[in-house]
């Protein structure tokens, strides 16, 4: 089934089918432009683009990678996530990234924005501009991207509950600056299911939230072909306490749920599935992580083809961003986190990630300082340019252990899919809803987290610097990032000024129209949302208008 | 004589959704025989005070990960004292070392950082409760 049986003495010439496979792969490889570097070891030994047997990289089911040449053509994107203070502060940081040759921007929003509330909401006190940038109205979006040509950058926006509102602001800004919608390129996370399961940044109940997501998928499929409308994210599931197989299975199940919802809304799978992407965690158990990434590609390809009938091969590709495990960072002896991050990043690269964020060593204590973020980026650059691992696709493929681990993680994930399929009476979408309603996801994640916690407590699992090797910590002399409280004062002034200057009647009219469209399940909320943000309705006002129709989600508190 | 079990209210105030730490602490305390009143996410200071009063709780545990501890923890202590509730406030989560002194000055009883063991959590809560009664 995989390379393992072939390693026991079979050669290519004994298997004409494999020879044919290899020729197909070679043709595809030969057509791909490569980076202008020497693909040889440090000692001058030339190396092949891939070793071992098929299925080859770039071939179904893509266990060995999504492209025939993998990192020989293009290294993974070193996408570092940033956002702080007011929109103008973050804009200055964006421009610096672009000046330094970056073409991709990645936006972190503050908690009130992520929760769909304005900076003047009573709960926002102490949160405005703290963990990301505050965006209340289109005016903030103008400041955030001032002087940046939206037609020529790729923008990633990490937001979920109110994603369609932030998307509408970005589209409205493009209109104001005469950039065609169709030329907008980027990703919005827009993955609400994992919010109920893990990250908890939800607003509306699951079903109306899914409607907002399918509306955006439909809108981008027709109007914004270069946009990725959903980044299905396991990262937060893992951070909340899950194990590797749960992270993988819950994430892919959520992906299946989005596919089922969009198909049920009348879309053709091959019209939107090529624009779905994924986001995984890379944790500390090295081979388990590599197996997880390989299994992710194989499972997604098989399910898309066999269960959902995708025809376009691009619909079967599990493309993913990876971030190292923030939860594995220790506040004790924080410098040693650099080593943890390097090993986790290496697993992500050997697992074939398309893009990677490396955490900073000081993130167990605060948002990273600039120096710490630079070391994290340099860690990726060492892997990319010094270690030679980018020369060969799937270099661990064919290892009996890695192939076994890939199969085993896949088997365990399939057990979870079977459970959800049964919960949903033959629908993964309904199974995911049921699992949210009955506390399955939250409970399973907490059980795994507690299992780990108890093992650490009992000393059966060693965390270096925490329950062993604890000497050498110097808590006194740490340099941590502090956010100036003036940011909050400035943002509140800004919001008050915008509210005073706008046409209130136009805002109310736009919000009423939006509420009408929201109440009509066959309407798409995007056009009315775009009109509302043009009228300078705030994010919080738009959320309130929708809550009146959709309701508000509250979690049943279970420890 | 058998002591009644210690009763503790656990909550997160405001928007922050990082509830892994709070859940883990809830289970540690439960397994150590405490009665845990788990309120979970998106609580208000006022709501926590009301629950402490209704449930006759011995302690309040808050978890904070988004740098809002300097605002919210002193406010919780003040709200409890205004209601004549002398229960200790125990704070967990991501709290930089330099913030420990101002928080203790504001009346926070114990700060439990990341990596605290179950034994440490349970004994810190018991000690804090014992020193108030």
Interface residues (C-beta under 8 A of the other chain):
Chain A: X111 X112 X114 X115 X117 X123 X124 X125 X126 X127 X130 X131 X199 X200 X201 X239 X240 X241 X327 X330 X331 X332 X364 X365 X366 X367 X446 X449 X450 X453 X454 X456 X457 X463 X466 X467 X475 X476 X478 X480 X483 X554 X555 X557 X558 X559
Chain B: X10 X14 X15 X16 X17 X19 X20 X23 X24 X26 X27 X28 X30 X36 X38 X39 X40 X41 X42 X44 X66 X67 X68 X70 X71 X72 X94 X96 X97 X98 X113 X114 X115 X117 X118 X119
